[in-house]
Amino acid sequence: MTPLYFMFLFGMMLAFHIVMTVDTLKTRQPDLIKVGYLTSLVLIYVVNLTIVSGVFELLFKGFSFLYFLNNSYFISIDIYKLIFKQLFL
């Protein structure tokens, strides 16, 4: 299987997963109401992104999981700094 077909199928799988997750979250689940939908969505997104990047490191030689985590960390810091600057300065 060529990498192009694999990436297409992997993207379709992720899209299906996201649609099914959103459909499941529409039901009134007590644990999601207690914690909050925003917190739950962020946690689900981060876990999914971590799993996908881990799979990519196993499949592709040019992808580094540690570089992804490090880069994500510094981009998140920059985003939080910009939000703080817009809100409070």
PDB file of N, CA, C and O in Angstrom, chain B, residues numbered from 101:
ATOM      1  N   MET B 101       0.852  -1.182   0.000  1.00  0.00           N
ATOM      2  CA  MET B 101       0.000   0.000   0.000  1.00  0.00           C
ATOM      3  C   MET B 101       0.895   1.241   0.000  1.00  0.00           C
ATOM      4  O   MET B 101       1.803   1.352   0.824  1.00  0.00           O
ATOM      5  N   THR B 102       0.647   2.143  -0.895  1.00  0.00           N
ATOM      6  CA  THR B 102       1.473   3.346  -0.978  1.00  0.00           C
ATOM      7  C   THR B 102       1.136   4.292   0.166  1.00  0.00           C
ATOM      8  O   THR B 102       0.019   4.263   0.682  1.00  0.00           O
ATOM      9  N   PRO B 103       2.086   5.131   0.570  1.00  0.00           N
ATOM     10  CA  PRO B 103       1.839   6.055   1.683  1.00  0.00           C
ATOM     11  C   PRO B 103       0.674   7.014   1.417  1.00  0.00           C
ATOM     12  O   PRO B 103      -0.005   7.437   2.353  1.00  0.00           O
ATOM     13  N   LEU B 104       0.442   7.356   0.154  1.00  0.00           N
ATOM     14  CA  LEU B 104      -0.651   8.269  -0.151  1.00  0.00           C
ATOM     15  C   LEU B 104      -2.003   7.641   0.182  1.00  0.00           C
ATOM     16  O   LEU B 104      -2.869   8.292   0.767  1.00  0.00           O
ATOM     17  N   TYR B 105      -2.178   6.381  -0.192  1.00  0.00           N
ATOM     18  CA  TYR B 105      -3.424   5.683   0.136  1.00  0.00           C
ATOM     19  C   TYR B 105      -3.567   5.486   1.644  1.00  0.00           C
ATOM     20  O   TYR B 105      -4.656   5.618   2.202  1.00  0.00           O
ATOM     21  N   PHE B 106      -2.453   5.170   2.286  1.00  0.00           N
ATOM     22  CA  PHE B 106      -2.485   4.992   3.737  1.00  0.00           C
ATOM     23  C   PHE B 106      -2.907   6.275   4.434  1.00  0.00           C
ATOM     24  O   PHE B 106      -3.742   6.244   5.338  1.00  0.00           O
ATOM     25  N   MET B 107      -2.338   7.403   4.023  1.00  0.00           N
ATOM     26  CA  MET B 107      -2.687   8.676   4.647  1.00  0.00           C
ATOM     27  C   MET B 107      -4.153   9.018   4.410  1.00  0.00           C
ATOM     28  O   MET B 107      -4.814   9.555   5.300  1.00  0.00           O
ATOM     29  N   PHE B 108      -4.669   8.715   3.221  1.00  0.00           N
ATOM     30  CA  PHE B 108      -6.078   8.943   2.934  1.00  0.00           C
ATOM     31  C   PHE B 108      -6.957   8.104   3.863  1.00  0.00           C
ATOM     32  O   PHE B 108      -7.904   8.620   4.457  1.00  0.00           O
ATOM     33  N   LEU B 109      -6.646   6.817   3.989  1.00  0.00           N
ATOM     34  CA  LEU B 109      -7.431   5.947   4.859  1.00  0.00           C
ATOM     35  C   LEU B 109      -7.302   6.348   6.323  1.00  0.00           C
ATOM     36  O   LEU B 109      -8.275   6.277   7.074  1.00  0.00           O
ATOM     37  N   PHE B 110      -6.117   6.766   6.730  1.00  0.00           N
ATOM     38  CA  PHE B 110      -5.907   7.207   8.104  1.00  0.00           C
ATOM     39  C   PHE B 110      -6.703   8.484   8.385  1.00  0.00           C
ATOM     40  O   PHE B 110      -7.284   8.630   9.460  1.00  0.00           O
ATOM     41  N   GLY B 111      -6.728   9.398   7.428  1.00  0.00           N
ATOM     42  CA  GLY B 111      -7.528  10.615   7.580  1.00  0.00           C
ATOM     43  C   GLY B 111      -9.015  10.322   7.641  1.00  0.00           C
ATOM     44  O   GLY B 111      -9.740  10.939   8.421  1.00  0.00           O
ATOM     45  N   MET B 112      -9.474   9.383   6.821  1.00  0.00           N
ATOM     46  CA  MET B 112     -10.880   8.981   6.872  1.00  0.00           C
ATOM     47  C   MET B 112     -11.222   8.364   8.224  1.00  0.00           C
ATOM     48  O   MET B 112     -12.290   8.621   8.781  1.00  0.00           O
ATOM     49  N   MET B 113     -10.316   7.555   8.742  1.00  0.00           N
ATOM     50  CA  MET B 113     -10.538   6.941  10.044  1.00  0.00           C
ATOM     51  C   MET B 113     -10.622   7.999  11.138  1.00  0.00           C
ATOM     52  O   MET B 113     -11.480   7.919  12.016  1.00  0.00           O
ATOM     53  N   LEU B 114      -9.733   8.993  11.088  1.00  0.00           N
ATOM     54  CA  LEU B 114      -9.757  10.056  12.090  1.00  0.00           C
ATOM     55  C   LEU B 114     -11.028  10.903  11.977  1.00  0.00           C
ATOM     56  O   LEU B 114     -11.616  11.286  12.989  1.00  0.00           O
ATOM     57  N   ALA B 115     -11.442  11.189  10.761  1.00  0.00           N
ATOM     58  CA  ALA B 115     -12.674  11.960  10.577  1.00  0.00           C
ATOM     59  C   ALA B 115     -13.874  11.197  11.126  1.00  0.00           C
ATOM     60  O   ALA B 115     -14.731  11.786  11.786  1.00  0.00           O
ATOM     61  N   PHE B 116     -13.946   9.901  10.862  1.00  0.00           N
ATOM     62  CA  PHE B 116     -15.026   9.082  11.399  1.00  0.00           C
ATOM     63  C   PHE B 116     -14.984   9.067  12.918  1.00  0.00           C
ATOM     64  O   PHE B 116     -16.021   9.154  13.576  1.00  0.00           O
ATOM     65  N   HIS B 117     -13.791   8.957  13.471  1.00  0.00           N
ATOM     66  CA  HIS B 117     -13.639   8.964  14.931  1.00  0.00           C
ATOM     67  C   HIS B 117     -14.118  10.284  15.533  1.00  0.00           C
ATOM     68  O   HIS B 117     -14.804  10.289  16.555  1.00  0.00           O
ATOM     69  N   ILE B 118     -13.761  11.390  14.907  1.00  0.00           N
ATOM     70  CA  ILE B 118     -14.178  12.697  15.426  1.00  0.00           C
ATOM     71  C   ILE B 118     -15.690  12.851  15.343  1.00  0.00           C
ATOM     72  O   ILE B 118     -16.315  13.335  16.286  1.00  0.00           O
ATOM     73  N   VAL B 119     -16.281  12.446  14.229  1.00  0.00           N
ATOM     74  CA  VAL B 119     -17.741  12.546  14.082  1.00  0.00           C
ATOM     75  C   VAL B 119     -18.446  11.685  15.125  1.00  0.00           C
ATOM     76  O   VAL B 119     -19.422  12.127  15.731  1.00  0.00           O
ATOM     77  N   MET B 120     -17.973  10.483  15.337  1.00  0.00           N
ATOM     78  CA  MET B 120     -18.602   9.605  16.317  1.00  0.00           C
ATOM     79  C   MET B 120     -18.394  10.118  17.744  1.00  0.00           C
ATOM     80  O   MET B 120     -19.275   9.960  18.589  1.00  0.00           O
ATOM     81  N   THR B 121     -17.252  10.723  18.016  1.00  0.00           N
ATOM     82  CA  THR B 121     -17.014  11.299  19.338  1.00  0.00           C
ATOM     83  C   THR B 121     -17.972  12.451  19.603  1.00  0.00           C
ATOM     84  O   THR B 121     -18.557  12.537  20.683  1.00  0.00           O
ATOM     85  N   VAL B 122     -18.137  13.334  18.630  1.00  0.00           N
ATOM     86  CA  VAL B 122     -19.065  14.454  18.785  1.00  0.00           C
ATOM     87  C   VAL B 122     -20.495  13.945  18.947  1.00  0.00           C
ATOM     88  O   VAL B 122     -21.251  14.483  19.755  1.00  0.00           O
ATOM     89  N   ASP B 123     -20.870  12.925  18.197  1.00  0.00           N
ATOM     90  CA  ASP B 123     -22.206  12.352  18.312  1.00  0.00           C
ATOM     91  C   ASP B 123     -22.426  11.751  19.704  1.00  0.00           C
ATOM     92  O   ASP B 123     -23.512  11.875  20.272  1.00  0.00           O
ATOM     93  N   THR B 124     -21.415  11.112  20.241  1.00  0.00           N
ATOM     94  CA  THR B 124     -21.516  10.537  21.582  1.00  0.00           C
ATOM     95  C   THR B 124     -21.583  11.633  22.643  1.00  0.00           C
ATOM     96  O   THR B 124     -22.278  11.483  23.648  1.00  0.00           O
ATOM     97  N   LEU B 125     -20.864  12.728  22.424  1.00  0.00           N
ATOM     98  CA  LEU B 125     -20.867  13.810  23.412  1.00  0.00           C
ATOM     99  C   LEU B 125     -22.184  14.570  23.445  1.00  0.00           C
ATOM    100  O   LEU B 125     -22.464  15.279  24.412  1.00  0.00           O
ATOM    101  N   LYS B 126     -22.999  14.432  22.396  1.00  0.00           N
ATOM    102  CA  LYS B 126     -24.291  15.127  22.390  1.00  0.00           C
ATOM    103  C   LYS B 126     -25.270  14.540  23.396  1.00  0.00           C
ATOM    104  O   LYS B 126     -26.211  15.218  23.809  1.00  0.00           O
ATOM    105  N   THR B 127     -25.063  13.293  23.793  1.00  0.00           N
ATOM    106  CA  THR B 127     -25.939  12.705  24.810  1.00  0.00           C
ATOM    107  C   THR B 127     -25.594  13.309  26.161  1.00  0.00           C
ATOM    108  O   THR B 127     -24.454  13.707  26.402  1.00  0.00           O
ATOM    109  N   ARG B 128     -26.562  13.371  27.019  1.00  0.00           N
ATOM    110  CA  ARG B 128     -26.340  13.960  28.352  1.00  0.00           C
ATOM    111  C   ARG B 128     -25.679  12.939  29.267  1.00  0.00           C
ATOM    112  O   ARG B 128     -26.355  12.137  29.911  1.00  0.00           O
ATOM    113  N   GLN B 129     -24.367  12.976  29.318  1.00  0.00           N
ATOM    114  CA  GLN B 129     -23.623  12.070  30.182  1.00  0.00           C
ATOM    115  C   GLN B 129     -23.282  12.801  31.474  1.00  0.00           C
ATOM    116  O   GLN B 129     -22.748  13.909  31.435  1.00  0.00           O
ATOM    117  N   PRO B 130     -23.584  12.194  32.618  1.00  0.00           N
ATOM    118  CA  PRO B 130     -23.368  12.890  33.897  1.00  0.00           C
ATOM    119  C   PRO B 130     -21.913  13.270  34.146  1.00  0.00           C
ATOM    120  O   PRO B 130     -21.643  14.327  34.716  1.00  0.00           O
ATOM    121  N   ASP B 131     -20.968  12.421  33.728  1.00  0.00           N
ATOM    122  CA  ASP B 131     -19.563  12.743  33.974  1.00  0.00           C
ATOM    123  C   ASP B 131     -19.107  13.931  33.141  1.00  0.00           C
ATOM    124  O   ASP B 131     -18.290  14.728  33.601  1.00  0.00           O
ATOM    125  N   LEU B 132     -19.624  14.064  31.919  1.00  0.00           N
ATOM    126  CA  LEU B 132     -19.253  15.212  31.087  1.00  0.00           C
ATOM    127  C   LEU B 132     -19.900  16.496  31.593  1.00  0.00           C
ATOM    128  O   LEU B 132     -19.290  17.564  31.534  1.00  0.00           O
ATOM    129  N   ILE B 133     -21.128  16.398  32.090  1.00  0.00           N
ATOM    130  CA  ILE B 133     -21.797  17.584  32.634  1.00  0.00           C
ATOM    131  C   ILE B 133     -21.081  18.048  33.895  1.00  0.00           C
ATOM    132  O   ILE B 133     -20.938  19.249  34.126  1.00  0.00           O
ATOM    133  N   LYS B 134     -20.635  17.109  34.701  1.00  0.00           N
ATOM    134  CA  LYS B 134     -19.951  17.444  35.952  1.00  0.00           C
ATOM    135  C   LYS B 134     -18.615  18.137  35.690  1.00  0.00           C
ATOM    136  O   LYS B 134     -18.309  19.150  36.318  1.00  0.00           O
ATOM    137  N   VAL B 135     -17.834  17.604  34.782  1.00  0.00           N
ATOM    138  CA  VAL B 135     -16.512  18.173  34.483  1.00  0.00           C
ATOM    139  C   VAL B 135     -16.629  19.369  33.556  1.00  0.00           C
ATOM    140  O   VAL B 135     -15.885  20.341  33.692  1.00  0.00           O
ATOM    141  N   GLY B 136     -17.548  19.300  32.627  1.00  0.00           N
ATOM    142  CA  GLY B 136     -17.725  20.366  31.657  1.00  0.00           C
ATOM    143  C   GLY B 136     -17.342  19.894  30.270  1.00  0.00           C
ATOM    144  O   GLY B 136     -16.390  19.133  30.095  1.00  0.00           O
ATOM    145  N   TYR B 137     -18.095  20.357  29.290  1.00  0.00           N
ATOM    146  CA  TYR B 137     -17.851  19.920  27.916  1.00  0.00           C
ATOM    147  C   TYR B 137     -16.529  20.451  27.373  1.00  0.00           C
ATOM    148  O   TYR B 137     -15.837  19.741  26.643  1.00  0.00           O
ATOM    149  N   LEU B 138     -16.170  21.671  27.711  1.00  0.00           N
ATOM    150  CA  LEU B 138     -14.925  22.232  27.186  1.00  0.00           C
ATOM    151  C   LEU B 138     -13.719  21.449  27.682  1.00  0.00           C
ATOM    152  O   LEU B 138     -12.820  21.126  26.905  1.00  0.00           O
ATOM    153  N   THR B 139     -13.699  21.146  28.963  1.00  0.00           N
ATOM    154  CA  THR B 139     -12.594  20.370  29.525  1.00  0.00           C
ATOM    155  C   THR B 139     -12.530  18.986  28.896  1.00  0.00           C
ATOM    156  O   THR B 139     -11.450  18.495  28.570  1.00  0.00           O
ATOM    157  N   SER B 140     -13.680  18.366  28.728  1.00  0.00           N
ATOM    158  CA  SER B 140     -13.722  17.032  28.123  1.00  0.00           C
ATOM    159  C   SER B 140     -13.240  17.058  26.680  1.00  0.00           C
ATOM    160  O   SER B 140     -12.473  16.189  26.265  1.00  0.00           O
ATOM    161  N   LEU B 141     -13.687  18.052  25.910  1.00  0.00           N
ATOM    162  CA  LEU B 141     -13.260  18.142  24.517  1.00  0.00           C
ATOM    163  C   LEU B 141     -11.765  18.383  24.395  1.00  0.00           C
ATOM    164  O   LEU B 141     -11.111  17.798  23.532  1.00  0.00           O
ATOM    165  N   VAL B 142     -11.220  19.234  25.246  1.00  0.00           N
ATOM    166  CA  VAL B 142      -9.778  19.496  25.209  1.00  0.00           C
ATOM    167  C   VAL B 142      -9.006  18.237  25.569  1.00  0.00           C
ATOM    168  O   VAL B 142      -8.007  17.916  24.925  1.00  0.00           O
ATOM    169  N   LEU B 143      -9.460  17.520  26.591  1.00  0.00           N
ATOM    170  CA  LEU B 143      -8.776  16.291  26.986  1.00  0.00           C
ATOM    171  C   LEU B 143      -8.844  15.240  25.886  1.00  0.00           C
ATOM    172  O   LEU B 143      -7.839  14.596  25.586  1.00  0.00           O
ATOM    173  N   ILE B 144     -10.003  15.061  25.286  1.00  0.00           N
ATOM    174  CA  ILE B 144     -10.151  14.103  24.188  1.00  0.00           C
ATOM    175  C   ILE B 144      -9.256  14.496  23.020  1.00  0.00           C
ATOM    176  O   ILE B 144      -8.605  13.637  22.425  1.00  0.00           O
ATOM    177  N   TYR B 145      -9.216  15.773  22.686  1.00  0.00           N
ATOM    178  CA  TYR B 145      -8.386  16.252  21.576  1.00  0.00           C
ATOM    179  C   TYR B 145      -6.901  15.998  21.842  1.00  0.00           C
ATOM    180  O   TYR B 145      -6.186  15.522  20.960  1.00  0.00           O
ATOM    181  N   VAL B 146      -6.442  16.308  23.037  1.00  0.00           N
ATOM    182  CA  VAL B 146      -5.022  16.145  23.363  1.00  0.00           C
ATOM    183  C   VAL B 146      -4.631  14.666  23.353  1.00  0.00           C
ATOM    184  O   VAL B 146      -3.571  14.311  22.839  1.00  0.00           O
ATOM    185  N   VAL B 147      -5.472  13.813  23.911  1.00  0.00           N
ATOM    186  CA  VAL B 147      -5.170  12.382  23.927  1.00  0.00           C
ATOM    187  C   VAL B 147      -5.149  11.832  22.495  1.00  0.00           C
ATOM    188  O   VAL B 147      -4.253  11.065  22.142  1.00  0.00           O
ATOM    189  N   ASN B 148      -6.125  12.218  21.677  1.00  0.00           N
ATOM    190  CA  ASN B 148      -6.149  11.771  20.285  1.00  0.00           C
ATOM    191  C   ASN B 148      -4.911  12.240  19.526  1.00  0.00           C
ATOM    192  O   ASN B 148      -4.310  11.471  18.775  1.00  0.00           O
ATOM    193  N   LEU B 149      -4.534  13.492  19.720  1.00  0.00           N
ATOM    194  CA  LEU B 149      -3.358  14.027  19.043  1.00  0.00           C
ATOM    195  C   LEU B 149      -2.088  13.309  19.480  1.00  0.00           C
ATOM    196  O   LEU B 149      -1.204  13.059  18.661  1.00  0.00           O
ATOM    197  N   THR B 150      -1.993  12.980  20.754  1.00  0.00           N
ATOM    198  CA  THR B 150      -0.825  12.258  21.253  1.00  0.00           C
ATOM    199  C   THR B 150      -0.757  10.851  20.675  1.00  0.00           C
ATOM    200  O   THR B 150       0.316  10.390  20.284  1.00  0.00           O
ATOM    201  N   ILE B 151      -1.887  10.175  20.619  1.00  0.00           N
ATOM    202  CA  ILE B 151      -1.908   8.818  20.057  1.00  0.00           C
ATOM    203  C   ILE B 151      -1.557   8.840  18.571  1.00  0.00           C
ATOM    204  O   ILE B 151      -0.779   8.007  18.105  1.00  0.00           O
ATOM    205  N   VAL B 152      -2.124   9.787  17.828  1.00  0.00           N
ATOM    206  CA  VAL B 152      -1.839   9.879  16.394  1.00  0.00           C
ATOM    207  C   VAL B 152      -0.363  10.184  16.160  1.00  0.00           C
ATOM    208  O   VAL B 152       0.247   9.600  15.265  1.00  0.00           O
ATOM    209  N   SER B 153       0.216  11.076  16.936  1.00  0.00           N
ATOM    210  CA  SER B 153       1.633  11.388  16.742  1.00  0.00           C
ATOM    211  C   SER B 153       2.516  10.208  17.133  1.00  0.00           C
ATOM    212  O   SER B 153       3.566  10.000  16.525  1.00  0.00           O
ATOM    213  N   GLY B 154       2.109   9.433  18.136  1.00  0.00           N
ATOM    214  CA  GLY B 154       2.861   8.225  18.479  1.00  0.00           C
ATOM    215  C   GLY B 154       2.812   7.186  17.373  1.00  0.00           C
ATOM    216  O   GLY B 154       3.815   6.535  17.082  1.00  0.00           O
ATOM    217  N   VAL B 155       1.650   7.029  16.757  1.00  0.00           N
ATOM    218  CA  VAL B 155       1.518   6.106  15.624  1.00  0.00           C
ATOM    219  C   VAL B 155       2.351   6.597  14.445  1.00  0.00           C
ATOM    220  O   VAL B 155       2.990   5.798  13.761  1.00  0.00           O
ATOM    221  N   PHE B 156       2.348   7.895  14.206  1.00  0.00           N
ATOM    222  CA  PHE B 156       3.150   8.445  13.110  1.00  0.00           C
ATOM    223  C   PHE B 156       4.639   8.188  13.326  1.00  0.00           C
ATOM    224  O   PHE B 156       5.365   7.928  12.367  1.00  0.00           O
ATOM    225  N   GLU B 157       5.100   8.257  14.576  1.00  0.00           N
ATOM    226  CA  GLU B 157       6.517   7.993  14.810  1.00  0.00           C
ATOM    227  C   GLU B 157       6.857   6.533  14.499  1.00  0.00           C
ATOM    228  O   GLU B 157       7.943   6.237  14.002  1.00  0.00           O
ATOM    229  N   LEU B 158       5.932   5.634  14.792  1.00  0.00           N
ATOM    230  CA  LEU B 158       6.183   4.228  14.492  1.00  0.00           C
ATOM    231  C   LEU B 158       6.172   3.951  12.989  1.00  0.00           C
ATOM    232  O   LEU B 158       6.887   3.066  12.517  1.00  0.00           O
ATOM    233  N   LEU B 159       5.373   4.695  12.242  1.00  0.00           N
ATOM    234  CA  LEU B 159       5.198   4.417  10.823  1.00  0.00           C
ATOM    235  C   LEU B 159       6.142   5.188   9.906  1.00  0.00           C
ATOM    236  O   LEU B 159       6.554   4.671   8.868  1.00  0.00           O
ATOM    237  N   PHE B 160       6.488   6.410  10.274  1.00  0.00           N
ATOM    238  CA  PHE B 160       7.276   7.272   9.395  1.00  0.00           C
ATOM    239  C   PHE B 160       8.611   7.606  10.031  1.00  0.00           C
ATOM    240  O   PHE B 160       8.669   7.994  11.197  1.00  0.00           O
ATOM    241  N   LYS B 161       9.678   7.456   9.272  1.00  0.00           N
ATOM    242  CA  LYS B 161      11.024   7.689   9.809  1.00  0.00           C
ATOM    243  C   LYS B 161      11.311   9.162  10.064  1.00  0.00           C
ATOM    244  O   LYS B 161      12.089   9.485  10.961  1.00  0.00           O
ATOM    245  N   GLY B 162      10.707  10.057   9.301  1.00  0.00           N
ATOM    246  CA  GLY B 162      10.997  11.479   9.433  1.00  0.00           C
ATOM    247  C   GLY B 162      10.210  12.173  10.535  1.00  0.00           C
ATOM    248  O   GLY B 162      10.374  13.375  10.743  1.00  0.00           O
ATOM    249  N   PHE B 163       9.363  11.445  11.241  1.00  0.00           N
ATOM    250  CA  PHE B 163       8.520  12.050  12.275  1.00  0.00           C
ATOM    251  C   PHE B 163       9.084  11.697  13.642  1.00  0.00           C
ATOM    252  O   PHE B 163       9.391  10.537  13.914  1.00  0.00           O
ATOM    253  N   SER B 164       9.220  12.706  14.503  1.00  0.00           N
ATOM    254  CA  SER B 164       9.737  12.495  15.852  1.00  0.00           C
ATOM    255  C   SER B 164       8.677  12.877  16.874  1.00  0.00           C
ATOM    256  O   SER B 164       8.203  14.013  16.889  1.00  0.00           O
ATOM    257  N   PHE B 165       8.306  11.931  17.723  1.00  0.00           N
ATOM    258  CA  PHE B 165       7.304  12.166  18.760  1.00  0.00           C
ATOM    259  C   PHE B 165       7.803  13.196  19.768  1.00  0.00           C
ATOM    260  O   PHE B 165       7.051  14.083  20.173  1.00  0.00           O
ATOM    261  N   LEU B 166       9.050  13.086  20.171  1.00  0.00           N
ATOM    262  CA  LEU B 166       9.597  14.031  21.153  1.00  0.00           C
ATOM    263  C   LEU B 166       9.676  15.449  20.578  1.00  0.00           C
ATOM    264  O   LEU B 166       9.399  16.421  21.281  1.00  0.00           O
ATOM    265  N   TYR B 167      10.050  15.567  19.308  1.00  0.00           N
ATOM    266  CA  TYR B 167      10.070  16.884  18.674  1.00  0.00           C
ATOM    267  C   TYR B 167       8.654  17.460  18.619  1.00  0.00           C
ATOM    268  O   TYR B 167       8.456  18.653  18.854  1.00  0.00           O
ATOM    269  N   PHE B 168       7.679  16.620  18.312  1.00  0.00           N
ATOM    270  CA  PHE B 168       6.286  17.054  18.285  1.00  0.00           C
ATOM    271  C   PHE B 168       5.850  17.574  19.654  1.00  0.00           C
ATOM    272  O   PHE B 168       5.256  18.648  19.748  1.00  0.00           O
ATOM    273  N   LEU B 169       6.140  16.818  20.713  1.00  0.00           N
ATOM    274  CA  LEU B 169       5.756  17.258  22.061  1.00  0.00           C
ATOM    275  C   LEU B 169       6.465  18.545  22.455  1.00  0.00           C
ATOM    276  O   LEU B 169       5.846  19.447  23.019  1.00  0.00           O
ATOM    277  N   ASN B 170       7.748  18.637  22.163  1.00  0.00           N
ATOM    278  CA  ASN B 170       8.520  19.831  22.498  1.00  0.00           C
ATOM    279  C   ASN B 170       7.997  21.051  21.743  1.00  0.00           C
ATOM    280  O   ASN B 170       7.818  22.120  22.325  1.00  0.00           O
ATOM    281  N   ASN B 171       7.754  20.883  20.445  1.00  0.00           N
ATOM    282  CA  ASN B 171       7.251  21.977  19.627  1.00  0.00           C
ATOM    283  C   ASN B 171       5.846  22.387  20.081  1.00  0.00           C
ATOM    284  O   ASN B 171       5.540  23.578  20.134  1.00  0.00           O
ATOM    285  N   SER B 172       4.999  21.420  20.405  1.00  0.00           N
ATOM    286  CA  SER B 172       3.650  21.720  20.882  1.00  0.00           C
ATOM    287  C   SER B 172       3.683  22.492  22.196  1.00  0.00           C
ATOM    288  O   SER B 172       2.884  23.402  22.416  1.00  0.00           O
ATOM    289  N   TYR B 173       4.609  22.119  23.055  1.00  0.00           N
ATOM    290  CA  TYR B 173       4.751  22.808  24.341  1.00  0.00           C
ATOM    291  C   TYR B 173       5.097  24.283  24.139  1.00  0.00           C
ATOM    292  O   TYR B 173       4.477  25.156  24.746  1.00  0.00           O
ATOM    293  N   PHE B 174       6.070  24.557  23.301  1.00  0.00           N
ATOM    294  CA  PHE B 174       6.486  25.944  23.107  1.00  0.00           C
ATOM    295  C   PHE B 174       5.437  26.755  22.336  1.00  0.00           C
ATOM    296  O   PHE B 174       5.274  27.947  22.598  1.00  0.00           O
ATOM    297  N   ILE B 175       4.738  26.142  21.409  1.00  0.00           N
ATOM    298  CA  ILE B 175       3.658  26.847  20.714  1.00  0.00           C
ATOM    299  C   ILE B 175       2.526  27.168  21.692  1.00  0.00           C
ATOM    300  O   ILE B 175       1.939  28.248  21.628  1.00  0.00           O
ATOM    301  N   SER B 176       2.219  26.239  22.593  1.00  0.00           N
ATOM    302  CA  SER B 176       1.180  26.488  23.600  1.00  0.00           C
ATOM    303  C   SER B 176       1.557  27.647  24.514  1.00  0.00           C
ATOM    304  O   SER B 176       0.712  28.474  24.854  1.00  0.00           O
ATOM    305  N   ILE B 177       2.816  27.706  24.908  1.00  0.00           N
ATOM    306  CA  ILE B 177       3.276  28.820  25.744  1.00  0.00           C
ATOM    307  C   ILE B 177       3.094  30.144  25.002  1.00  0.00           C
ATOM    308  O   ILE B 177       2.635  31.124  25.589  1.00  0.00           O
ATOM    309  N   ASP B 178       3.448  30.177  23.727  1.00  0.00           N
ATOM    310  CA  ASP B 178       3.282  31.404  22.940  1.00  0.00           C
ATOM    311  C   ASP B 178       1.803  31.801  22.839  1.00  0.00           C
ATOM    312  O   ASP B 178       1.473  32.983  22.931  1.00  0.00           O
ATOM    313  N   ILE B 179       0.930  30.835  22.653  1.00  0.00           N
ATOM    314  CA  ILE B 179      -0.500  31.129  22.559  1.00  0.00           C
ATOM    315  C   ILE B 179      -1.014  31.694  23.881  1.00  0.00           C
ATOM    316  O   ILE B 179      -1.748  32.682  23.893  1.00  0.00           O
ATOM    317  N   TYR B 180      -0.628  31.062  25.000  1.00  0.00           N
ATOM    318  CA  TYR B 180      -1.074  31.568  26.302  1.00  0.00           C
ATOM    319  C   TYR B 180      -0.542  32.970  26.577  1.00  0.00           C
ATOM    320  O   TYR B 180      -1.254  33.795  27.150  1.00  0.00           O
ATOM    321  N   LYS B 181       0.689  33.251  26.183  1.00  0.00           N
ATOM    322  CA  LYS B 181       1.248  34.592  26.363  1.00  0.00           C
ATOM    323  C   LYS B 181       0.468  35.623  25.545  1.00  0.00           C
ATOM    324  O   LYS B 181       0.186  36.718  26.031  1.00  0.00           O
ATOM    325  N   LEU B 182       0.116  35.270  24.296  1.00  0.00           N
ATOM    326  CA  LEU B 182      -0.659  36.196  23.467  1.00  0.00           C
ATOM    327  C   LEU B 182      -2.045  36.447  24.043  1.00  0.00           C
ATOM    328  O   LEU B 182      -2.522  37.582  24.040  1.00  0.00           O
ATOM    329  N   ILE B 183      -2.692  35.403  24.534  1.00  0.00           N
ATOM    330  CA  ILE B 183      -4.011  35.565  25.140  1.00  0.00           C
ATOM    331  C   ILE B 183      -3.917  36.427  26.381  1.00  0.00           C
ATOM    332  O   ILE B 183      -4.737  37.325  26.571  1.00  0.00           O
ATOM    333  N   PHE B 184      -2.937  36.175  27.226  1.00  0.00           N
ATOM    334  CA  PHE B 184      -2.761  36.970  28.440  1.00  0.00           C
ATOM    335  C   PHE B 184      -2.504  38.429  28.096  1.00  0.00           C
ATOM    336  O   PHE B 184      -3.051  39.333  28.729  1.00  0.00           O
ATOM    337  N   LYS B 185      -1.663  38.653  27.083  1.00  0.00           N
ATOM    338  CA  LYS B 185      -1.351  40.035  26.668  1.00  0.00           C
ATOM    339  C   LYS B 185      -2.595  40.755  26.149  1.00  0.00           C
ATOM    340  O   LYS B 185      -2.800  41.933  26.441  1.00  0.00           O
ATOM    341  N   GLN B 186      -3.429  40.044  25.375  1.00  0.00           N
ATOM    342  CA  GLN B 186      -4.647  40.653  24.838  1.00  0.00           C
ATOM    343  C   GLN B 186      -5.662  40.953  25.939  1.00  0.00           C
ATOM    344  O   GLN B 186      -6.365  41.961  25.875  1.00  0.00           O
ATOM    345  N   LEU B 187      -5.741  40.097  26.932  1.00  0.00           N
ATOM    346  CA  LEU B 187      -6.753  40.259  27.971  1.00  0.00           C
ATOM    347  C   LEU B 187      -6.347  41.248  29.067  1.00  0.00           C
ATOM    348  O   LEU B 187      -7.188  42.002  29.557  1.00  0.00           O
ATOM    349  N   PHE B 188      -5.079  41.253  29.454  1.00  0.00           N
ATOM    350  CA  PHE B 188      -4.697  41.981  30.654  1.00  0.00           C
ATOM    351  C   PHE B 188      -3.697  43.115  30.455  1.00  0.00           C
ATOM    352  O   PHE B 188      -3.449  43.875  31.391  1.00  0.00           O
ATOM    353  N   LEU B 189      -3.130  43.247  29.292  1.00  0.00           N
ATOM    354  CA  LEU B 189      -2.135  44.316  29.112  1.00  0.00           C
ATOM    355  C   LEU B 189      -2.605  45.348  28.123  1.00  0.00           C
ATOM    356  O   LEU B 189      -1.892  46.314  27.853  1.00  0.00           O
TER     357      LEU B 189
END
